[in-house]
Amino acid sequence: METASSHLTGAPNGLLILSRRMNQPHSSGPFRVGDWRVDPAFGRISNDATEIKLEPRTMRLLVFLAERAGQLVTLEEMLESVWADVVVTPASAYQAIGQLRRQLGDTGDESRYIANVPRRGYSLIAPVEKAGLETPATEMPRRSWRWLALGLLVVAGAAFWLLPSLLPRSAPAPQAPSIAVLPFVDMSQDRSQEAFCDGLTEELLISLSRVEQLKVVARTSAFSFRGRAEDVREIGRKLGVSHILEGSVRRTGDRVRITAQLVNSADGFHQWSDTFDRPFTDIIQVQGEIARAVVSALRIELSNDSTRDLVRGPPTRVAAYEAYLLGRHYQHQRTPESLARAIEHYEAAIRLDSSYAPAYAGLADANMGSYFYANWNLNDAVERARPLIAKALELDPQSAESYAVLGVLETETQELESAERNLRRAVALNNNYADAYVRLGATLEYDGRPREALASFTRAAELDPLHFNLHTRRCLALQNLGLYAEATQACQRAKDLRPELPNAHWATGLIALSRGDHVGAIAGYEEALARAPNRSDLLLQLAWLYRDLGMQEEARARGALAVKIWQGSPWPALENKLLFFAEEPAALRTQLRKLELGPTVGHDIALLAAVLHVIAGDPAEARRMVHHVEGNPMFSHQTLYDVWRVRWARPELIMLALARSRSDPAKSVQYARDLEQYLDRLEANGQVWHGIHYLRCDLHALRGDEAAALVSLDKAVELGWRSSWWARIDPALALLRNSGHFVQTLQRVDQSNARLRAQLEAGRRK
């Protein structure tokens, strides 16, 4: 196919007009653009200081722009003319423009050569004129040729003697191929297919990630380059990959045109490209063809089984596949609204094809995501997700996504051993599955193994360096180890990547809390709630922080809002009673009479209620609640032991030992010993929290060891513990009430809290 290009002709105004002609751009004569002489025939530009060789496509772009010097050129015009013989993708034009600007030295704040007209196109604004005739560099005098020949003989002789010693003893092993799949561009006329394009891109990414010999950068990092005019070589450097797959989709009625190209990120040259113009019903077949073509271009040899596994089994109806792709698109946005839309699309996919396993796994994942990002109750999310995962695994026992979401579910329900096993199964099935490594790291973190968690996060970072949640998780693991500077850097990285999401701001608040800086902790929580105002869990934690500083009005406001949002659960109501009535036993008893807990109430809620009944002076009701918990055949007190409760020194961790201290001393000792062993394990694994030492203070006091209890309390204060109001009414610390050391320690904490409160209030008045 001939390609339209240009040649230069004279113009009355002294500039040059390039008229179109069906030939290659190097047939044009030399001309000047600004300070540069352009020689299309030799593919170079030069000025007084340097000479640069341009790639053929870059030279064609420069000639094309010079043809229309001073005019606005749209992106579509560039693609149709300069890239008419290859895959049409806007990313290629963005990269070529950026590369041409750099080679022309057009890198200042104000363009001197190529101006960008936002959302419209580009214009060559430098003057274009005919160049003077000069002796081509290839026409060398004869004397120069003789000297060149002599020089070549000398070099050849030296090479003969030196080459053996310069050659490496053995050739270096070739690096394994690696790839990033950039989001395919929606080229449909009304630009309404972006969600579908994203889903298709991700499915291609998942297909390629099943190739064991290929490293595939995960979705989050690859998609961060959407719409950015960056050179493909720079993208490759940032993502650490040898190749880039990019493309576009144009959908018209029941037909779809997909273009794809594989680019070597070391030199920017295309290694493979193709265009697929098919009925939309062939979309899954096209996806498979692209994946196989890429693997072939990378010279990766696959077995017959691996070739078949490149594309998972398609649904019986292509409409189900489209609905599934839309579900994936919306799920990744991680907002309450987008998750609701994702659930709708997944459910539609299942209605259209009840045997399509990925739709069940996706729907389960969206349900669990709604617990994290849409304020769903955990039990509700688990009840919906568990049967969906079972169905997905029944349909496809080799589904890595199903094992991964099952691991997430089991992590949240404290089935940590099973969660770890299932997440390791997920990464064994797909060693490029970055999200599974992130989730495995979270499970290890929940299990009190932050160093192992960091190793999993490191592997995830190799596959998905721009994954914001990965950096939030790293932040949590690092702060667990007391590495606060590194934790702050990780949280800041997460905020830089996705500043609109709450978790990195919340985690930054936790860093401050770990160090006893309640002002910084409150700031982090307020920033998180500004982005997720309905997160009732964050509201309750923030209420506790305000309560520590004696700011009752602020604490009550957050607690009341949590109760209003978290309707149907008694937890926020119990938490508010602990925060605001614990120091008034009579008022607390009145409040507890209003509380109605059904027979199926969870053990964590029942134990918190038992704590409140002890404080209110009603030990009989407290024992009844404990018996209710212990009478459940499914209950194990080991499930109470998790890093989150220990971080905050939750009182229900001590409740069983406290309740049994008189009625069944042997059982009380067992509960206390098991909790202490758990705390020992956390410290042995590197955890640095003041909550650990406050709980040790509780345990020592229950045993009657006042001296050891006070040592642990001092250690908690040293690390930043500030809940002096709670220590005064904590039923486990009755032994310490008359200790002068205990009283003085709490007074020092009160004074520190008062200073922090004044600092916070002064900052708000500014």
VENGISUL-V751303 format. One record per backbone hydrogen bond with DSSP energy under -1.0 kcal/mol. NH is the residue of the N-H (numbers start at 1). CO is the residue of the C=O. E is the energy in kcal/mol with one decimal. If there is no record, write none. Layout:
[[NH | CO | E] [NH | CO | E]]
//
This chain:
[[5 | 21 | -2.9] [7 | 19 | -1.7] [9 | 17 | -1.8] [14 | 11 | -1.8] [17 | 9 | -1.5] [19 | 7 | -1.6] [21 | 5 | -3.4] [23 | 21 | -1.8] [27 | 24 | -1.8] [28 | 25 | -2.0] [31 | 38 | -1.9] [32 | 129 | -3.8] [33 | 36 | -2.5] [34 | 127 | -2.5] [36 | 33 | -2.3] [37 | 46 | -3.2] [38 | 31 | -3.8] [39 | 44 | -2.8] [44 | 39 | -1.7] [45 | 52 | -2.5] [46 | 37 | -2.1] [47 | 50 | -2.5] [52 | 45 | -3.3] [54 | 43 | -2.6] [59 | 55 | -2.6] [60 | 56 | -2.4] [61 | 57 | -2.0] [62 | 58 | -2.2] [63 | 59 | -2.6] [64 | 60 | -2.4] [65 | 61 | -2.5] [66 | 62 | -2.5] [67 | 63 | -2.0] [69 | 66 | -1.5] [70 | 124 | -2.4] [71 | 68 | -2.8] [73 | 122 | -3.3] [78 | 74 | -1.9] [79 | 75 | -2.5] [80 | 76 | -2.5] [81 | 77 | -1.7] [82 | 78 | -2.5] [86 | 83 | -1.4] [92 | 89 | -1.0] [93 | 89 | -1.0] [94 | 90 | -2.5] [95 | 91 | -2.5] [96 | 92 | -2.5] [97 | 93 | -2.7] [98 | 94 | -2.3] [99 | 95 | -2.6] [100 | 96 | -2.8] [101 | 97 | -2.5] [102 | 98 | -2.0] [103 | 99 | -2.2] [104 | 100 | -1.9] [106 | 101 | -3.1] [107 | 105 | -1.5] [115 | 123 | -3.1] [117 | 121 | -2.9] [120 | 117 | -2.6] [121 | 117 | -2.3] [122 | 73 | -2.6] [123 | 115 | -1.9] [125 | 113 | -2.7] [126 | 113 | -1.0] [129 | 32 | -2.0] [139 | 136 | -1.9] [140 | 138 | -1.3] [145 | 141 | -1.7] [146 | 142 | -2.1] [147 | 143 | -2.3] [148 | 144 | -2.4] [149 | 145 | -2.5] [150 | 146 | -2.3] [151 | 147 | -2.3] [152 | 148 | -2.3] [153 | 149 | -1.9] [154 | 150 | -2.0] [155 | 151 | -2.4] [156 | 152 | -2.6] [157 | 153 | -2.4] [158 | 154 | -2.4] [159 | 155 | -2.5] [160 | 156 | -2.0] [161 | 157 | -1.5] [162 | 158 | -2.5] [163 | 159 | -2.7] [166 | 162 | -1.3] [167 | 163 | -1.8] [179 | 215 | -2.6] [180 | 243 | -1.5] [182 | 245 | -2.3] [185 | 247 | -2.4] [187 | 249 | -3.4] [191 | 188 | -1.2] [197 | 193 | -2.7] [198 | 194 | -2.7] [199 | 195 | -2.0] [200 | 196 | -2.6] [201 | 197 | -2.7] [202 | 198 | -2.4] [203 | 199 | -2.2] [204 | 200 | -2.1] [205 | 201 | -2.4] [206 | 202 | -2.7] [207 | 203 | -2.4] [208 | 204 | -2.5] [209 | 205 | -2.0] [210 | 207 | -1.1] [211 | 208 | -1.9] [214 | 211 | -1.8] [215 | 177 | -2.0] [217 | 179 | -2.6] [218 | 463 | -3.4] [222 | 218 | -2.1] [223 | 219 | -3.2] [225 | 222 | -1.3] [226 | 223 | -1.6] [228 | 225 | -1.9] [230 | 228 | -2.3] [235 | 231 | -2.2] [236 | 232 | -2.3] [237 | 233 | -1.9] [238 | 234 | -2.6] [239 | 235 | -2.3] [240 | 236 | -1.3] [241 | 236 | -1.9] [243 | 178 | -1.5] [244 | 263 | -2.4] [245 | 180 | -2.8] [246 | 261 | -2.2] [248 | 259 | -1.8] [249 | 185 | -2.9] [250 | 257 | -2.4] [252 | 255 | -2.3] [255 | 252 | -2.0] [256 | 278 | -2.8] [257 | 250 | -2.8] [258 | 276 | -2.8] [259 | 248 | -2.2] [260 | 274 | -2.3] [261 | 246 | -2.6] [262 | 272 | -3.5] [263 | 244 | -3.0] [264 | 269 | -2.9] [265 | 242 | -2.0] [268 | 264 | -2.7] [271 | 262 | -3.6] [272 | 262 | -1.4] [274 | 260 | -2.2] [276 | 258 | -3.2] [278 | 256 | -2.4] [280 | 254 | -3.1] [282 | 279 | -2.2] [283 | 280 | -1.8] [286 | 282 | -2.4] [287 | 283 | -2.1] [288 | 284 | -1.9] [289 | 285 | -2.1] [290 | 286 | -2.6] [291 | 287 | -2.3] [292 | 288 | -2.5] [293 | 289 | -2.4] [294 | 290 | -2.4] [295 | 291 | -2.2] [296 | 292 | -2.3] [297 | 293 | -2.6] [298 | 294 | -2.0] [299 | 296 | -1.6] [300 | 295 | -2.3] [307 | 303 | -2.4] [308 | 304 | -2.0] [309 | 305 | -1.8] [320 | 317 | -1.1] [321 | 317 | -1.1] [322 | 318 | -2.3] [323 | 319 | -2.3] [324 | 320 | -2.2] [325 | 321 | -2.5] [326 | 322 | -2.1] [327 | 323 | -2.0] [328 | 324 | -2.1] [329 | 325 | -2.1] [330 | 326 | -2.3] [331 | 327 | -2.2] [332 | 328 | -1.5] [333 | 330 | -1.2] [334 | 331 | -1.2] [339 | 335 | -2.6] [340 | 336 | -1.7] [341 | 337 | -1.8] [342 | 338 | -2.5] [343 | 339 | -2.4] [344 | 340 | -1.8] [345 | 341 | -2.3] [346 | 342 | -2.7] [347 | 343 | -2.5] [348 | 344 | -2.0] [349 | 345 | -2.4] [350 | 346 | -2.2] [351 | 347 | -2.2] [352 | 348 | -2.1] [353 | 349 | -1.9] [356 | 353 | -1.5] [357 | 355 | -1.0] [361 | 357 | -2.0] [362 | 358 | -2.7] [363 | 359 | -2.3] [364 | 360 | -2.3] [365 | 361 | -2.3] [366 | 362 | -2.4] [367 | 363 | -2.0] [368 | 364 | -2.2] [369 | 365 | -2.5] [370 | 366 | -1.6] [372 | 368 | -1.3] [373 | 369 | -2.7] [374 | 370 | -1.7] [376 | 370 | -1.9] [381 | 377 | -2.3] [382 | 378 | -2.8] [383 | 379 | -2.6] [384 | 380 | -1.8] [385 | 381 | -2.5] [386 | 382 | -2.6] [389 | 385 | -2.3] [390 | 386 | -2.1] [391 | 387 | -2.0] [392 | 388 | -2.4] [393 | 389 | -2.5] [394 | 390 | -1.8] [395 | 391 | -2.1] [396 | 392 | -2.3] [399 | 396 | -1.5] [403 | 399 | -1.7] [404 | 400 | -2.1] [405 | 401 | -2.2] [406 | 402 | -2.0] [407 | 403 | -2.0] [408 | 404 | -1.8] [409 | 405 | -2.4] [410 | 406 | -2.6] [411 | 407 | -1.8] [412 | 408 | -2.0] [413 | 409 | -1.5] [414 | 411 | -1.2] [415 | 410 | -3.1] [416 | 414 | -1.1] [419 | 415 | -2.4] [420 | 416 | -2.7] [421 | 417 | -1.9] [422 | 418 | -2.4] [423 | 419 | -2.3] [424 | 420 | -2.3] [425 | 421 | -1.6] [426 | 422 | -1.8] [427 | 423 | -2.0] [428 | 424 | -1.6] [429 | 425 | -2.0] [430 | 426 | -1.4] [433 | 430 | -1.7] [434 | 432 | -1.6] [437 | 433 | -1.4] [438 | 434 | -2.2] [439 | 435 | -2.6] [440 | 436 | -2.5] [441 | 437 | -2.4] [442 | 438 | -2.0] [443 | 439 | -2.2] [444 | 440 | -2.4] [445 | 441 | -2.2] [446 | 442 | -2.7] [447 | 443 | -1.7] [448 | 445 | -1.9] [449 | 444 | -2.6] [453 | 449 | -2.1] [454 | 450 | -2.2] [455 | 451 | -1.5] [456 | 452 | -1.7] [457 | 453 | -2.3] [458 | 454 | -2.2] [459 | 455 | -1.7] [460 | 456 | -2.1] [461 | 457 | -2.4] [462 | 458 | -1.4] [463 | 459 | -1.1] [464 | 460 | -2.3] [467 | 464 | -1.8] [471 | 467 | -1.3] [472 | 468 | -1.7] [473 | 469 | -2.5] [474 | 470 | -2.5] [475 | 471 | -2.1] [476 | 472 | -2.0] [477 | 473 | -2.4] [478 | 474 | -2.7] [479 | 475 | -2.3] [480 | 476 | -1.9] [481 | 477 | -1.1] [482 | 479 | -1.4] [483 | 478 | -2.6] [484 | 482 | -1.4] [487 | 483 | -2.2] [488 | 484 | -2.5] [489 | 485 | -1.9] [490 | 486 | -2.1] [491 | 487 | -2.5] [492 | 488 | -2.4] [493 | 489 | -2.1] [494 | 490 | -2.0] [495 | 491 | -2.4] [496 | 492 | -2.5] [497 | 493 | -1.8] [498 | 494 | -2.5] [501 | 498 | -1.5] [506 | 502 | -2.3] [507 | 503 | -2.8] [508 | 504 | -1.7] [509 | 505 | -1.7] [510 | 506 | -1.7] [511 | 507 | -1.7] [512 | 508 | -1.6] [513 | 509 | -2.3] [514 | 510 | -2.6] [516 | 513 | -1.6] [517 | 512 | -2.8] [518 | 516 | -1.2] [521 | 517 | -2.2] [522 | 518 | -2.8] [523 | 519 | -2.0] [524 | 520 | -2.2] [525 | 521 | -2.3] [526 | 522 | -2.7] [527 | 523 | -2.2] [528 | 524 | -2.1] [529 | 525 | -2.7] [530 | 526 | -1.8] [532 | 528 | -1.3] [535 | 532 | -1.8] [536 | 534 | -1.4] [539 | 535 | -1.8] [540 | 536 | -2.2] [541 | 537 | -1.9] [542 | 538 | -2.6] [543 | 539 | -2.2] [544 | 540 | -1.8] [545 | 541 | -1.8] [546 | 542 | -2.4] [547 | 543 | -2.3] [548 | 544 | -2.2] [549 | 545 | -1.3] [550 | 547 | -1.4] [551 | 546 | -2.5] [552 | 550 | -1.3] [555 | 551 | -2.1] [556 | 552 | -2.9] [557 | 553 | -2.0] [558 | 554 | -1.9] [559 | 555 | -2.5] [560 | 556 | -2.8] [561 | 557 | -1.8] [562 | 558 | -2.0] [563 | 559 | -1.9] [564 | 560 | -2.0] [565 | 561 | -2.3] [566 | 562 | -3.0] [567 | 565 | -1.5] [569 | 566 | -1.3] [574 | 570 | -2.4] [575 | 571 | -2.6] [576 | 572 | -2.2] [577 | 573 | -1.9] [578 | 574 | -2.2] [579 | 575 | -2.3] [580 | 576 | -2.5] [581 | 577 | -1.9] [584 | 581 | -1.9] [588 | 584 | -2.6] [589 | 585 | -2.4] [590 | 586 | -1.8] [591 | 587 | -2.2] [592 | 588 | -2.5] [593 | 589 | -1.6] [595 | 592 | -1.1] [601 | 598 | -1.5] [606 | 602 | -2.4] [607 | 603 | -2.3] [608 | 604 | -1.7] [609 | 605 | -2.4] [610 | 606 | -1.9] [611 | 607 | -2.0] [612 | 608 | -2.0] [613 | 609 | -2.2] [614 | 610 | -2.0] [615 | 611 | -2.1] [616 | 612 | -2.3] [617 | 614 | -1.3] [618 | 613 | -3.1] [622 | 618 | -1.7] [623 | 619 | -2.6] [624 | 620 | -2.0] [625 | 621 | -2.0] [626 | 622 | -2.1] [627 | 623 | -2.9] [628 | 624 | -2.0] [629 | 625 | -1.8] [630 | 626 | -2.9] [631 | 627 | -2.2] [632 | 629 | -1.4] [635 | 632 | -2.1] [639 | 636 | -1.8] [640 | 637 | -1.5] [641 | 638 | -1.3] [642 | 640 | -1.1] [646 | 642 | -1.9] [647 | 643 | -2.5] [648 | 644 | -1.6] [649 | 646 | -1.1] [650 | 645 | -2.5] [653 | 650 | -1.3] [654 | 651 | -1.4] [658 | 654 | -2.4] [659 | 655 | -3.0] [660 | 656 | -1.8] [661 | 658 | -1.1] [664 | 660 | -1.6] [668 | 664 | -2.2] [669 | 665 | -2.6] [670 | 666 | -1.9] [671 | 667 | -2.6] [672 | 668 | -2.5] [673 | 669 | -2.8] [674 | 670 | -2.6] [675 | 671 | -2.1] [676 | 672 | -2.4] [677 | 673 | -2.4] [678 | 674 | -1.8] [679 | 675 | -2.4] [680 | 676 | -2.5] [681 | 677 | -2.2] [682 | 678 | -2.2] [683 | 679 | -2.3] [684 | 680 | -2.5] [685 | 681 | -1.7] [686 | 683 | -1.7] [687 | 682 | -2.3] [688 | 480 | -2.6] [694 | 690 | -1.9] [695 | 691 | -2.1] [696 | 692 | -1.7] [697 | 693 | -1.9] [698 | 694 | -2.0] [699 | 695 | -2.4] [700 | 696 | -2.7] [701 | 697 | -2.2] [702 | 698 | -2.3] [703 | 699 | -1.5] [705 | 700 | -2.6] [706 | 704 | -1.2] [709 | 705 | -2.1] [710 | 706 | -2.4] [711 | 707 | -2.0] [712 | 708 | -2.2] [713 | 709 | -2.2] [714 | 710 | -2.5] [715 | 711 | -1.9] [716 | 712 | -2.3] [717 | 713 | -2.4] [718 | 714 | -2.4] [719 | 715 | -1.7] [720 | 717 | -1.2] [721 | 716 | -2.5] [724 | 722 | -1.8] [727 | 723 | -1.7] [728 | 724 | -1.4] [729 | 726 | -1.4] [730 | 726 | -1.5] [733 | 730 | -1.8] [734 | 731 | -1.0] [736 | 733 | -1.6] [737 | 734 | -1.2] [739 | 736 | -1.9] [743 | 739 | -2.3] [744 | 740 | -2.6] [745 | 741 | -2.4] [746 | 742 | -2.2] [747 | 743 | -1.9] [748 | 744 | -2.1] [749 | 745 | -1.9] [750 | 746 | -2.5] [751 | 747 | -2.3] [752 | 748 | -2.2] [753 | 749 | -2.7] [754 | 750 | -2.3] [755 | 751 | -1.9] [756 | 752 | -2.1] [757 | 753 | -2.6] [758 | 754 | -2.4] [759 | 755 | -2.3] [760 | 756 | -2.6] [761 | 757 | -2.6] [762 | 758 | -2.5] [763 | 759 | -2.1] [764 | 760 | -1.5] [765 | 761 | -1.2]]
//
